[in-house]
Amino acid sequence: MTGLDTNVLVRYLTHDDPDQSKKASLIVEEALAKGEPLLIHPVVLCELVWVLETAYDYGRSDVAAVLDRILRTAQFQVPDKETVWSAWADYRVGKGDFADYLIGRANGRLGVARTVTFDKALRGHRLFHVL
């Protein structure tokens, strides 16, 4: 199995750099031809969201759609996918950052009743307590 770093995934998705995009696409296509899954770590998804929002000006609904496609693609294996799906659902309708929702959901799976934060965007979410 091969893992994808954020910069490779960004190039594969955006095709903004012809040389790097071609290399990234080749990696994905070769893995697909071999029936080999590609690992996308949840941290990579957090970075991806940040890059798409800040560098590419993607809106929340566009980013949520990208995450949805990644999570539904059989070739992409995402560890702890159930937690990532829950964080995606929070992100899709909430005001907080995807990474924060992933932290809250991951903490919840580990038995944490609430995660304390100063992030006011998370106010009202049952997994967070805003200080």
C-alpha positions in Angstrom: 0.0 0.0 0.0 1.1 3.5 -0.7 0.3 6.6 1.3 -0.5 9.9 -0.2 0.8 13.2 1.2 -1.3 16.3 1.1 0.7 17.9 -1.7 0.2 14.9 -3.9 -3.5 14.7 -3.2 -3.9 18.5 -3.9 -2.2 18.1 -7.2 -4.3 15.1 -8.1 -7.5 17.0 -7.3 -6.7 20.5 -8.6 -4.4 19.8 -11.6 -2.9 23.2 -11.0 0.7 22.3 -11.7 1.0 20.3 -15.0 4.1 18.4 -14.1 3.2 17.5 -10.5 -0.4 16.8 -11.4 0.7 14.4 -14.1 2.9 12.6 -11.6 0.2 12.5 -8.9 -2.4 11.2 -11.4 0.1 8.5 -12.5 0.5 7.2 -9.0 -3.3 7.0 -8.5 -3.8 5.4 -11.9 -1.0 2.8 -11.4 -2.4 1.9 -8.0 -5.9 1.5 -9.5 -4.5 -0.7 -12.3 -2.8 -3.0 -9.7 -5.9 -3.0 -7.5 -3.7 -1.4 -4.8 -5.4 0.9 -2.2 -3.9 4.3 -1.4 -3.8 5.4 2.2 -5.1 8.9 3.1 -4.4 9.6 6.7 -7.0 11.8 8.5 -4.2 14.4 9.1 -3.8 14.6 5.3 -7.6 15.4 5.1 -7.2 18.1 7.7 -4.4 19.7 5.7 -6.3 19.2 2.5 -9.3 21.1 3.9 -7.1 23.9 5.0 -5.3 24.2 1.7 -8.5 24.1 -0.4 -10.1 26.8 1.8 -7.1 29.1 2.1 -5.1 28.7 -1.1 -7.9 27.8 -3.5 -10.8 29.7 -1.9 -13.1 26.7 -1.9 -16.3 27.2 0.0 -17.4 24.9 2.8 -19.9 23.0 0.5 -17.2 22.5 -2.1 -14.7 21.2 0.4 -17.4 18.9 1.9 -18.1 17.5 -1.6 -14.4 16.8 -2.1 -14.2 15.0 1.2 -17.4 13.1 0.4 -15.9 11.8 -2.9 -12.6 10.8 -1.2 -14.4 8.9 1.6 -16.6 7.1 -0.9 -13.8 6.1 -3.3 -13.0 2.5 -2.6 -9.4 2.9 -3.7 -8.7 5.4 -1.0 -8.4 3.9 2.5 -8.9 6.3 5.3 -8.0 5.0 8.8 -10.9 5.4 11.4 -13.2 6.3 8.6 -16.3 6.2 10.8 -14.8 9.0 12.9 -13.9 11.0 9.8 -17.4 10.6 8.5 -18.8 12.0 11.7 -16.4 14.9 11.6 -17.4 15.5 7.9 -21.1 15.6 8.9 -20.3 18.2 11.6 -18.2 20.3 9.3 -20.8 20.2 6.6 -23.4 21.9 8.8 -21.3 23.6 11.4 -19.1 26.7 11.6 -16.0 25.1 13.0 -12.9 23.8 11.2 -12.9 20.2 9.9 -9.8 19.5 12.0 -11.5 20.7 15.2 -14.5 18.4 14.5 -12.1 15.5 13.8 -10.4 16.2 17.1 -13.7 16.3 19.0 -15.0 13.1 17.4 -11.7 11.3 17.9 -11.6 12.4 21.5 -15.2 11.2 21.9 -14.3 7.7 20.6 -11.6 7.6 23.3 -14.2 8.3 26.0 -13.7 12.0 26.3 -17.1 13.7 27.3 -16.1 17.1 26.0 -13.1 18.9 24.5 -12.4 22.3 25.9 -11.5 25.1 23.4 -11.4 28.8 22.9 -12.9 28.5 19.4 -16.3 30.3 19.5 -17.3 28.6 16.2 -17.7 25.4 18.2 -20.1 26.9 20.7 -23.2 24.7 21.1 -21.7 21.5 19.7 -22.2 18.8 22.3 -18.6 17.5 22.0 -17.1 20.9 22.9 -17.0 23.3 25.8 -16.0 26.8 24.8 -14.1 28.6 27.5 
